[in-house]
Amino acid sequence: MQEHAVIANFDYAGDDLDPLYDVEQQLESAITDAEVGEFDGNEIAADLSDGTLSMYGPDAEALFQVVRPILAAAKCLRKLRVTLRFGPPKGGVAERVELIET
């Protein structure tokens, strides 16, 4: 089951969405190749100021280990704050927040 989540919140440093789409393709390929879950997509502000990338799988730690290097290398993402959720989206589920320097 895809109960765990890795949610990356960021400030966006781009004038268009092409760099973000490149990052998304890298994430999707890496997650699929490692068989650790799925990339679900993004939410981005209309003014391109900030956004969220959502990924789900059975093990948030394994998923984060795969996506962390890609997120850290993405020049278009700033002030990355990644939440690892260790269960379904409901109250009382354990979470951990990781800050990624870019």
C-alpha positions in Angstrom: 0.0 0.0 0.0 1.1 3.6 -0.7 0.4 4.9 2.8 3.6 6.8 3.5 4.4 10.2 1.9 7.3 12.5 1.1 6.0 16.0 0.6 8.5 18.7 -0.6 7.6 22.3 -0.1 9.8 24.9 -1.8 10.2 28.4 -3.0 10.4 28.4 -6.8 13.3 30.1 -8.6 12.2 30.1 -12.2 10.4 32.2 -14.7 8.6 29.3 -16.3 7.8 25.7 -15.4 10.3 23.9 -17.7 12.9 23.5 -14.9 10.3 22.1 -12.6 9.1 19.6 -15.2 12.7 18.4 -15.6 12.9 17.8 -11.9 9.6 16.0 -11.9 10.8 13.7 -14.7 14.0 12.9 -12.8 11.9 12.2 -9.6 9.4 10.0 -11.5 12.2 7.9 -13.2 14.2 7.5 -10.0 11.2 6.4 -7.9 10.0 4.0 -10.6 13.5 2.5 -11.2 14.0 2.0 -7.4 10.5 0.6 -7.0 9.9 2.7 -3.9 6.5 4.3 -4.7 5.1 6.8 -7.1 5.5 10.5 -8.0 2.0 12.1 -7.7 2.6 15.6 -9.0 2.9 19.2 -8.0 1.0 22.2 -6.8 2.5 25.5 -7.8 1.3 29.0 -7.0 -0.1 31.0 -10.0 2.7 33.5 -9.6 5.3 30.7 -9.5 6.5 31.8 -6.1 6.3 28.5 -4.3 5.0 25.0 -4.6 4.8 21.4 -3.4 5.9 18.0 -4.9 4.1 14.9 -3.6 5.4 11.4 -3.6 3.9 8.3 -2.0 5.1 4.7 -1.2 5.2 2.0 1.4 8.3 3.3 3.1 8.9 7.1 3.5 12.6 6.6 4.5 13.4 4.5 1.4 11.5 7.0 -0.8 13.3 10.0 0.7 16.7 8.3 0.2 15.9 8.0 -3.6 14.6 11.6 -4.1 16.8 13.6 -1.7 19.8 13.9 -4.1 17.5 15.0 -6.9 15.8 17.6 -4.8 19.1 18.9 -3.4 20.6 19.3 -6.9 17.5 21.1 -8.3 18.6 24.8 -8.9 15.0 25.9 -9.4 14.0 24.8 -5.8 14.9 26.9 -2.8 14.2 26.7 0.9 13.2 23.0 0.6 11.3 21.7 3.6 10.5 18.0 3.2 7.9 16.2 5.3 8.1 12.5 5.7 4.8 11.0 6.8 4.9 7.4 8.2 1.4 6.3 7.6 -2.0 7.4 6.2 -3.1 11.0 6.1 -4.8 11.3 9.4 -4.2 12.8 12.8 -1.6 11.2 15.1 0.6 9.7 12.3 4.3 10.2 12.9 6.0 12.8 10.7 9.5 14.2 10.4 10.7 17.4 8.7 14.0 17.6 6.8 15.5 20.8 5.5 17.6 20.5 2.4 20.2 23.1 1.6 20.3 24.0 -2.1 
